[in-house]
Amino acid sequence: MRWVNRRISRTNSLLMGLIPIVLLTVLYLVLASERHALNPADKILPLPGAMADAMKGLIFERDRLSGRYLFWSDTLASLQRLGLGLGISTLSALLVGLLLGILPPVRATFGMLVTGIAVIPPIALLPILFIAFGLGETAKVALIVIGIAPVMIRDVAAHIGALPRETIIKAQTLGASTWQLILRVALPQAMPRLIHAMRLALGPAWVFLISAEAIASDIGLGYRIFLVRRYLAMDVILPYVAWIAILAATIDFLLVYLSRRMFAWAHGADR
C-alpha cells in the first residue's frame, strides 16, 4: 500500500507522535550530561535534578516579599490575560465575521479596514497601547486582541463568503429573511470554523502575551522568564517554556474535543 493511502489509528498516531518527543528528550539529556562532565557548573543545559530543585521553590514555597506561590500566580495571571484576549477576539470574529461574510455591503465598507489592521505587526503597536492604556492589564489584553482578532475575522468571513450560492438562494426561496439567513444558515457553518480559527490563533496569542508581559508586568509566565534570564537561570526558563507548551497543547486538545463533540458533522471521516 502506498504511504499516501495509509490510515493511522488514534492509538498508533499517539505513539508515533511521542517518538520525536522522546528522541529530543534523550538528545537533550545526552548533551547536558556531556556538558556537565566537562563543566559541573554549566548553566546552559541544566540537568533534570537542577531544574527540579529550582522549580521546587517556585511551586511549593511562598515568596518572602509577596507571599505568593510564584509559579501558580504566574500561571493564573497569564491564563487570565490569555483567556480574556482570546474570548474578546472570538466574540469579535463571530459577530464581525458573520456580517462581513454574509452581507456584501458590510464587506465592501469594512473589509479593507479589517485587512489593513490584520497586516499591521501587532508588536509595533505595543508602545502606542502602553501610552494609550498605561502599563496595566488593558494594554496586554488589547495587544492580544489586535494581534489575533482581525485574522480570525478574515478567516470566518472568508469561510462564510465561500458558502455555495445555491444554499443562500434555496433559503430565500423558502422565505428566509436576512436575519434568518444569518442565524439559520451562516451561523451553524461558522461555529466549527470559528473553533478552528481559535486553534490557529492560539500560538500567536501566546507570543503577544509573553511579549507584553516581558516588557511591562510584575507577574506572569513571560515576566518570570525574562526576569531570570539576566542570571542565566535556564533551570527556571526551560521548565517555564515546557509548561507554556503543555498549557497550549491542553487548550488545543480541549478545542478539538469541543468541536468534535458539538459539530461532529463538520469533521466527516475524522469523527
N, C-alpha and C positions, 0 to 999 in steps of 0.2 A: 504494500500500500504506500502511495506517495505521502510525504510528510504533510503536504498541504491539505490532505483529506483526513488526517488523523484526528480523532476526538479524544480529549483527555478528560477523565472523570475528575470530580471535585477533590477526591482524596489524593489522587496522583498529582493533580495540579498543585495542591498544597505542599506535598512532599517535594515536588520538583522546584517549587518556589523557595523552599527552605535551603536547598542545596547551595546556591550562591551566597546566601547569608552566612551559612556555616563556614563556607570556604573563606570568606572575607574575615570572619572572626578568628579562624585558625591562623590565617596570614598575619593578622594584627598581633596575635599572641606570640607568634614566632619572631616577628620583627621587634616587638617590645622586649622579649627575653634577650635577644641578641644585643640590643642597645644597653640594657641594664647589666649584662655581663661585662660590657666594656666600661660602663659608667653607671654605678649604682644610684647616683643622684640625678639621673636623667629625668627631665620633666616633660619632654615632648611626647613620648609614648608611655604613659603610666601603666603599670600592671593592674589587674583587676583588684588586688588587695589594697593598693593605694587609693583607687577610686572608691572602693567601699568605705575605707576609713574617712575619706574626705566628705563623702555624702552622708555618712552616719550623723555627723554633727548638724548638717543642714536639715535632715529629715526628722531626727528624734530629739534634738536639743533646742531649747528656746534661745533665741538671740538675746544677748545681755542688754542691748540697747533698746530694741523694740519689743522684746518679749514674745516674738512670733516664731513659729516654726518656718524658717525662711523658704525651704523647698515647697511646702504646701501653700504658703502665702504667695510665692511667685507663680505657682501653677494656677491658683484661683484667680489672681489678678489678670493673668494673660488670657485665661479662658473666658473671663467676663468681657474683656475688651474684644476678643475674637468673636464671641457669641453675639454681642451687640452689633458689631460691624457686619457680620455675616447675616444677621437677622434683618437689619435695615436694608442691606443690599438685595437680599432675596425678595423682600416685600416690594422694593422698588422695581426689581426685574419683572416680577409678576404683573404688577399694575401697568407700568410703562411699556413693558414688552408686549403685553396683550394689545394695548391700544395702538402701538406702532405697527404691530404685525397685521391686525385685522382692519384698521381704518386708514385708507390711503391718505386722506387729508392730514391726519395726525403725523403719519410717516413723512409726508412732504414738508411739514412745518418743523418738526423736531428731529428728524432723522440725521440731518447734517450736524446739529448741535451735539447729539449723543456721540456721533462718530468723532467729532473734534475733541470732546472730553476724553474719549476712550484712548486716543493716540497720544495724549499728554503723559509723559513719565510722571507717575504719582509722587515719586521721591523728590522731584523738582518742586513740587507744591508744598513740601513739608515746612520750609521756612514761612511761607505765607499762612499756613494753617496755624503755626505757633504764634505768629503775630496777631492773627485774627481771633483765635480762640484761647490763646495762652498756652501754658505748659501742662494743663490738666488733662483729664480723660477725653474731653471733647475732641481735641486735636488728633489724638491717637485713633479714636474710632472713626473720625472723619477721613483720615488717611486710608483706612481700610475700605470705607465706603466708596471714596473717589477712585480707589485703585481697582476695585472689582465690580462695582455696580454697573458702570457703562458697558463693560464686556459682557456681563450676564444679560443685560437688557438687549444688546445686539443679538446675542445667541438665541434668546427666547423669541424676539421679534422675527428673526430670520426663519426660525422653525415654523412659527405661525403663518408667516407670509408664504411659506412653501406648501401650505396645505392645498390639496387638489381643489381647483376652482369648482369642479363638479360637486364637491361636498357643500360648498357655500351656496351654490345655485339650488341644489336639492332642498336645503334647509329653507331658503327663501321661498321656494315653490310650495312648501308645506306651511307657509305663513309665518316664518320666524322673523322677529324684529331684530334690530341691530343688537340690542342687549341680550336677546335670546341667542343670537349667533355667538356673542362673546362668552356667555355663561354656559351654553349647552354644547357648543361646537369647539370653540377655541380653547376654553379653559381646561377641559379634560385632556386635550392634546398637549397643552403647555406644561402641565404638572410634572410628568416624568422628565420632560426636557429641562425643567427648572431644577430638579434634583441633580440631573447630570451637570448642569451649569454650576451648581454649588460645588460639586466634586472637583470640577476643573478650576474653580476659583479658590479652593481651599489652600493650595500651595502658595499662590501669590498673596493671599490674605495673611498667611504666617510670615511671609517676607516683610510685608508692610508693618505688621505688628512688631516684629523683632527690631526693625529699623527705628520705629518711633520710640520703643522702649529703650533702645540703646542711646538715643540722643537726649531724651528728656523724660526721666522716670526715676522713681526711687524704689520700685518693686516690679517684679515681673521676670519671666524667663530670659528675655532678651537683655534686660538690665543686668541680671546676675552674670550672664556670660561676658558681657563687655566690661563689667566691673572687675572680674577676677583675671581678665586677660593680661592686665598690666603686671600681674605676678606670675605669668606663665602657668596658671593653675589648670593645666589640662586634665587633672584628675577631677575637676569640677565641670569644666567645659564639655568634655566628651559625654559624661552621663546626662548632662542637661540637653545636649543635642540629641542623644538617643531617646530621652524622654519626650522631646518635641516630636520626634519621628513616630513614637508609639502613640502619642495623642492624636497626631494627624491620621495615622493609619486606622485608629479606632473610630474616629469620626467618619472617615471614608467608608469603613465597613458598615457602620450604622446607616449611612445614607443609602448604600447599595441594598441593605436589608429592607429598609423602609420602602424604597422604590419597588423592589420585587414583591413585597407583601401587598402594597396598596395599588400598584399598577402592573400586575403580572402580565397583562395583555401587551404592554409596551416592550417586553423583553423577549417575546416569541419563544424561540428554541432554547434561550438561556435560562428559562424558568427551572 
